[in-house]
């Protein structure tokens, strides 16, 4: 038989003890004057954290916000060094000018090739006229030669002129075809030059976007929690510079036992009372219920163990209330969350909504 690992037994004993303590603590902390259908849990105010970071690696030039500062969405909170980007943009501007000049050169080549085509077409027409005249002359001399009215030598000379004129026409047409091909090539060069211009302009737009992104902005209204880096430091792409608390998404996290958490659904009405402001009762709604128990053994086999399960719950504070008092919102404050698990239960007088004006 395999010996029992005593360390595992100790860990299991500690886990069970933690569950018992959590369940007993929840029972002891329950106010005794709550009506049926309303339970409570102690928790702490938290908020969604957002990291302010550059998209690309670089050196931090300046940080404009300190820890604890309230910032608004879109506010510039830090500047990244842009010397390299500015140099790349100047290079792209020079390339753009070169590409624009290439368009002008390509257009002038098209005009030149079109002039050459006009000349080649005129030469072709001339050669065709000469060929037609040579054929007519040959026809007359051939008739006269057969009748004996002229010498055969003259007929042979006229025939040679016809063949020469025909060859000249074919050469002129070949030259015309070559000029047409040159025009097509020149027009392709124009299209290529225009494409190069668009490519360089796209590069400039990308660099402008990168330069604009070098001004790090707050994505939400909130408060700076940490300055993770300092001016002069080099950070990687996505490397944190500032940590921002999103004060428009604030909630309280607390724990409820399994027998209660099973009756809590998303949107369940919650009222929060903070230790720092006990006279106020803040509205909230359940936005999250964990599907895995906390502080429990890995396996639960008995009913008594199941009753010790504790589930994490989040209650989000009314966003409109947060917007009205966003500069006064503080995270980390402890308090109590009261959950109405029975929709028919009436809130006691002490939990009547009372929010700051």
C-alpha positions as CSV (number, residue, x, y, z in Angstrom):
1,X,0.0,0.0,0.0
2,X,1.3,3.4,-1.0
3,X,2.2,5.6,2.1
4,X,0.1,8.7,2.6
5,X,1.8,12.0,1.8
6,X,1.5,14.0,5.1
7,X,2.2,17.3,3.2
8,X,-0.9,16.7,1.1
9,X,-2.9,16.1,4.2
10,X,-1.7,19.3,5.8
11,X,-2.6,21.3,2.6
12,X,-6.0,19.7,2.5
13,X,-6.5,20.6,6.2
14,X,-5.5,24.2,5.6
15,X,-7.9,24.5,2.6
16,X,-10.8,23.1,4.5
17,X,-10.0,25.4,7.4
18,X,-10.0,28.4,5.1
19,X,-13.4,27.4,3.7
20,X,-14.8,27.0,7.2
21,X,-13.4,30.4,8.3
22,X,-14.8,32.1,5.2
23,X,-18.2,30.6,5.7
24,X,-18.3,31.4,9.4
25,X,-17.0,34.9,8.8
26,X,-19.8,35.5,6.3
27,X,-22.4,34.3,8.8
28,X,-21.0,36.4,11.6
29,X,-20.8,39.5,9.4
30,X,-24.5,39.2,8.3
31,X,-26.5,42.1,9.8
32,X,-29.3,40.5,12.0
33,X,-31.9,43.1,11.0
34,X,-32.0,42.3,7.3
35,X,-35.4,41.0,6.0
36,X,-35.6,37.6,4.3
37,X,-34.6,37.9,0.6
38,X,-31.8,40.4,1.2
39,X,-28.2,39.3,2.0
40,X,-25.0,41.2,2.3
41,X,-21.3,40.8,1.8
42,X,-18.3,42.9,2.6
43,X,-16.1,44.0,-0.2
44,X,-13.9,46.7,-1.7
45,X,-14.4,49.3,-4.5
46,X,-12.4,48.5,-7.6
47,X,-12.2,49.8,-11.1
48,X,-11.1,48.6,-14.5
49,X,-7.4,49.4,-15.1
50,X,-6.1,50.5,-18.5
51,X,-2.4,50.6,-19.5
52,X,-1.3,53.5,-21.6
53,X,1.4,52.2,-23.9
54,X,3.0,53.1,-27.3
55,X,2.2,50.9,-30.4
56,X,5.9,50.8,-31.5
57,X,9.1,50.7,-29.5
58,X,10.8,54.0,-28.7
59,X,12.2,56.4,-26.2
60,X,9.9,58.4,-23.9
61,X,10.5,62.1,-24.4
62,X,8.0,63.6,-21.8
63,X,5.3,62.5,-19.4
64,X,2.6,65.1,-18.8
65,X,0.6,63.4,-16.0
66,X,1.6,62.4,-12.5
67,X,0.2,59.8,-10.2
68,X,-3.2,60.8,-8.8
69,X,-3.9,63.2,-11.7
70,X,-7.4,63.1,-13.2
71,X,-7.3,63.0,-17.0
72,X,-10.1,63.1,-19.6
73,X,-10.5,60.9,-22.6
74,X,-8.3,62.0,-25.5
75,X,-6.0,64.1,-23.3
76,X,-2.3,63.7,-24.2
77,X,-0.5,62.2,-21.2
78,X,2.9,61.5,-22.7
79,X,5.1,62.1,-25.7
80,X,7.4,59.6,-27.4
81,X,10.5,60.6,-29.3
82,X,9.7,61.1,-33.0
83,X,13.2,62.0,-34.5
84,X,13.5,58.8,-36.4
85,X,9.9,59.0,-37.7
86,X,10.4,62.6,-38.8
87,X,13.5,61.6,-40.7
88,X,11.6,58.8,-42.4
89,X,8.9,61.2,-43.3
90,X,11.4,63.7,-44.8
91,X,12.8,60.8,-46.9
92,X,9.3,59.8,-48.0
93,X,8.6,63.4,-49.0
94,X,11.8,63.4,-51.2
95,X,10.7,60.1,-52.7
96,X,7.3,61.6,-53.5
97,X,8.9,64.5,-55.4
98,X,10.9,62.0,-57.4
99,X,7.8,60.0,-58.2
100,X,5.9,63.1,-59.3
101,X,8.9,64.0,-61.6
102,X,8.8,60.5,-63.0
103,X,5.1,61.0,-63.9
104,X,6.1,64.2,-65.8
105,X,8.9,62.4,-67.6
106,X,6.6,59.5,-68.5
107,X,3.9,61.8,-69.8
108,X,6.5,63.6,-72.0
109,X,7.7,60.3,-73.4
110,X,4.1,59.5,-74.3
111,X,3.8,62.8,-76.1
112,X,7.1,62.2,-77.9
113,X,6.1,58.7,-78.9
114,X,2.7,60.0,-80.2
115,X,4.6,62.6,-82.4
116,X,6.9,59.8,-83.7
117,X,3.8,57.8,-84.5
118,X,2.3,60.7,-86.5
119,X,5.5,61.0,-88.5
120,X,5.7,57.2,-89.0
121,X,2.1,57.2,-90.2
122,X,2.8,60.0,-92.6
123,X,5.8,58.1,-94.0
124,X,3.6,55.0,-94.3
125,X,1.0,56.9,-96.3
126,X,3.8,58.3,-98.5
127,X,5.3,54.9,-99.1
128,X,1.8,53.5,-99.9
129,X,1.3,56.3,-102.5
130,X,4.7,55.6,-104.1
131,X,3.8,51.9,-104.2
132,X,0.5,52.6,-105.9
133,X,2.2,54.9,-108.5
134,X,4.9,52.2,-109.1
135,X,2.2,49.6,-109.8
136,X,0.4,51.8,-112.2
137,X,3.6,52.6,-114.1
138,X,4.5,49.0,-114.2
139,X,1.1,48.1,-115.6
140,X,1.5,50.5,-118.5
141,X,5.0,49.6,-119.3
142,X,4.1,45.9,-119.2
143,X,1.3,46.4,-121.7
144,X,3.5,48.5,-124.0
145,X,6.4,45.9,-123.7
146,X,4.0,43.1,-124.8
147,X,2.9,45.2,-127.8
148,X,6.5,46.0,-128.7
149,X,6.0,49.7,-128.2
150,X,8.7,50.0,-125.5
151,X,11.8,48.2,-124.5
152,X,11.7,45.3,-122.1
153,X,14.4,47.0,-120.0
154,X,12.0,49.8,-119.1
155,X,9.4,47.2,-118.1
156,X,11.9,45.4,-115.9
157,X,12.9,48.7,-114.3
158,X,9.3,49.5,-113.5
159,X,8.8,46.1,-112.0
160,X,11.9,46.6,-109.7
161,X,10.5,49.9,-108.6
162,X,7.2,48.2,-107.6
163,X,9.0,45.6,-105.5
164,X,11.1,48.4,-103.9
165,X,8.0,50.5,-103.2
166,X,6.3,47.5,-101.6
167,X,9.3,46.8,-99.4
168,X,9.3,50.4,-98.4
169,X,5.6,50.2,-97.4
170,X,6.2,47.1,-95.2
171,X,9.2,48.8,-93.6
172,X,7.1,51.9,-92.8
173,X,4.3,49.8,-91.4
174,X,6.8,48.0,-89.2
175,X,8.1,51.3,-88.0
176,X,4.6,52.4,-87.2
177,X,4.0,49.2,-85.2
178,X,7.2,49.8,-83.3
179,X,6.1,53.3,-82.4
180,X,2.7,52.0,-81.3
181,X,4.5,49.6,-79.0
182,X,6.6,52.4,-77.6
183,X,3.5,54.4,-76.9
184,X,2.0,51.5,-74.9
185,X,5.3,51.1,-73.0
186,X,5.3,54.9,-72.2
187,X,1.7,54.8,-71.0
188,X,2.6,51.8,-68.8
189,X,5.4,53.9,-67.3
190,X,2.9,56.6,-66.5
191,X,0.7,54.1,-64.7
192,X,3.7,52.8,-62.8
193,X,4.9,56.3,-61.9
194,X,1.4,57.1,-60.6
195,X,1.3,53.9,-58.6
196,X,4.7,54.8,-57.1
197,X,3.3,58.2,-56.1
198,X,0.3,56.6,-54.3
199,X,2.6,54.1,-52.6
200,X,4.8,56.9,-51.3
201,X,1.8,58.9,-50.2
202,X,0.5,55.9,-48.3
203,X,3.9,55.6,-46.6
204,X,3.6,59.3,-45.6
205,X,0.1,58.7,-44.2
206,X,1.4,55.8,-42.2
207,X,4.3,57.8,-40.8
208,X,1.9,60.6,-40.0
209,X,-0.3,58.1,-38.1
210,X,2.8,56.8,-36.3
211,X,3.8,60.3,-35.4
212,X,0.3,61.1,-34.1
213,X,0.3,57.8,-32.1
214,X,3.6,59.0,-30.5
215,X,1.4,61.4,-28.5
216,X,0.0,58.9,-25.9
217,X,-3.6,59.8,-25.0
218,X,-5.9,58.7,-22.2
219,X,-8.5,56.3,-23.7
220,X,-11.1,57.0,-20.9
221,X,-11.8,59.5,-18.2
222,X,-9.9,58.4,-15.2
223,X,-7.1,58.8,-12.7
224,X,-3.5,58.0,-13.2
225,X,-2.6,55.2,-10.7
226,X,1.1,54.5,-11.6
227,X,3.9,55.9,-13.7
228,X,5.5,52.7,-14.8
229,X,8.3,54.3,-16.8
230,X,10.1,57.6,-16.8
231,X,11.3,60.1,-19.4
232,X,14.4,59.0,-21.3
233,X,13.6,55.3,-20.9
234,X,13.2,53.1,-24.0
235,X,10.1,50.9,-24.0
236,X,9.0,48.1,-26.2
237,X,5.9,48.2,-28.4
238,X,3.0,47.8,-25.9
239,X,5.3,48.5,-23.0
240,X,3.4,50.3,-20.2
241,X,4.2,53.9,-19.6
242,X,1.2,54.8,-17.3
243,X,-1.5,52.9,-15.6
244,X,-5.0,54.5,-15.7
245,X,-8.0,53.7,-13.5
246,X,-11.2,53.9,-15.6
247,X,-13.5,55.8,-13.3
248,X,-16.5,55.2,-15.5
249,X,-16.5,51.4,-14.8
250,X,-16.4,51.0,-11.0
251,X,-17.7,48.0,-9.1
252,X,-17.5,46.3,-5.7
253,X,-16.2,42.8,-5.4
254,X,-17.6,40.6,-2.6
255,X,-18.2,36.9,-1.8
256,X,-21.4,35.0,-1.2
257,X,-21.9,31.4,-0.2
258,X,-23.2,28.7,-2.6
259,X,-26.7,28.7,-1.1
260,X,-27.1,32.4,-1.8
261,X,-24.9,32.8,-5.0
262,X,-27.1,30.3,-6.8
263,X,-30.0,32.7,-6.5
264,X,-28.1,35.8,-7.8
265,X,-28.3,36.6,-11.5
266,X,-26.9,39.2,-13.7
267,X,-28.7,42.5,-13.2
268,X,-29.8,41.7,-9.6
269,X,-30.3,44.9,-7.7
270,X,-27.6,45.8,-5.2
271,X,-27.1,48.7,-2.8
272,X,-23.7,49.7,-1.5
273,X,-22.7,51.4,1.7
274,X,-19.1,52.5,2.0
275,X,-17.3,52.7,5.4
276,X,-16.0,56.2,4.4
277,X,-19.5,57.5,3.7
278,X,-22.0,55.5,5.8
279,X,-24.8,58.1,5.2
280,X,-25.0,57.3,1.5
281,X,-26.6,54.3,-0.2
282,X,-25.4,53.8,-3.7
283,X,-27.3,51.9,-6.4
284,X,-25.6,49.0,-8.3
285,X,-26.4,45.9,-10.2
286,X,-24.7,42.5,-10.4
287,X,-22.5,42.4,-13.4
288,X,-20.6,39.1,-12.7
289,X,-21.0,35.9,-10.7
290,X,-18.1,33.5,-10.7
291,X,-18.8,30.0,-12.0
292,X,-16.0,28.5,-9.9
293,X,-16.0,28.5,-6.2
294,X,-13.2,30.3,-4.2
295,X,-11.3,29.1,-1.2
296,X,-12.6,25.5,-1.6
297,X,-10.9,22.0,-1.8
298,X,-10.3,20.6,-5.2
299,X,-13.0,18.0,-4.8
300,X,-16.3,18.4,-2.9
301,X,-18.1,15.2,-2.2
302,X,-20.5,15.9,0.8
303,X,-23.4,18.2,1.3
304,X,-21.7,19.9,4.3
305,X,-18.7,20.7,2.1
306,X,-20.9,22.1,-0.7
307,X,-22.5,24.5,1.8
308,X,-19.1,26.0,2.4
309,X,-18.6,27.1,-1.2
310,X,-17.9,30.9,-1.7
311,X,-18.5,32.6,-5.0
312,X,-17.0,35.9,-6.1
313,X,-19.6,38.5,-7.2
314,X,-19.2,41.9,-8.8
315,X,-21.7,44.7,-8.5
316,X,-21.3,47.6,-10.9
317,X,-22.2,51.1,-9.6
318,X,-24.7,53.1,-11.6
319,X,-22.6,54.7,-14.5
320,X,-24.7,57.8,-14.5
321,X,-24.0,58.4,-10.8
322,X,-20.3,57.9,-11.6
323,X,-20.3,60.4,-14.4
324,X,-21.8,63.1,-12.2
325,X,-19.2,62.6,-9.5
326,X,-16.3,61.2,-11.5
327,X,-13.7,63.4,-9.8
328,X,-14.7,62.2,-6.4
329,X,-14.6,58.5,-7.2
330,X,-12.0,56.6,-5.2
331,X,-11.0,53.0,-5.5
332,X,-9.9,50.7,-2.7
333,X,-12.6,51.8,-0.3
334,X,-14.2,49.0,1.8
335,X,-17.9,48.7,2.4
336,X,-20.9,46.4,2.4
337,X,-23.0,45.2,-0.6
338,X,-26.6,44.3,0.0
339,X,-28.1,42.0,-2.5
340,X,-31.9,41.5,-3.0
341,X,-32.1,37.8,-4.0
342,X,-35.9,37.9,-3.7
343,X,-37.4,40.5,-6.1
344,X,-40.5,40.7,-3.8
345,X,-38.5,41.6,-0.7
346,X,-38.8,45.3,0.4
347,X,-35.6,47.3,1.1
348,X,-35.4,48.3,4.8
349,X,-35.5,52.0,5.6
350,X,-31.8,52.2,6.3
351,X,-31.1,51.0,2.7
352,X,-33.2,53.7,1.0
353,X,-31.3,55.1,-1.9
354,X,-29.4,58.2,-0.9
355,X,-26.8,59.4,-3.3
356,X,-24.5,62.5,-3.3
357,X,-26.0,65.6,-4.9
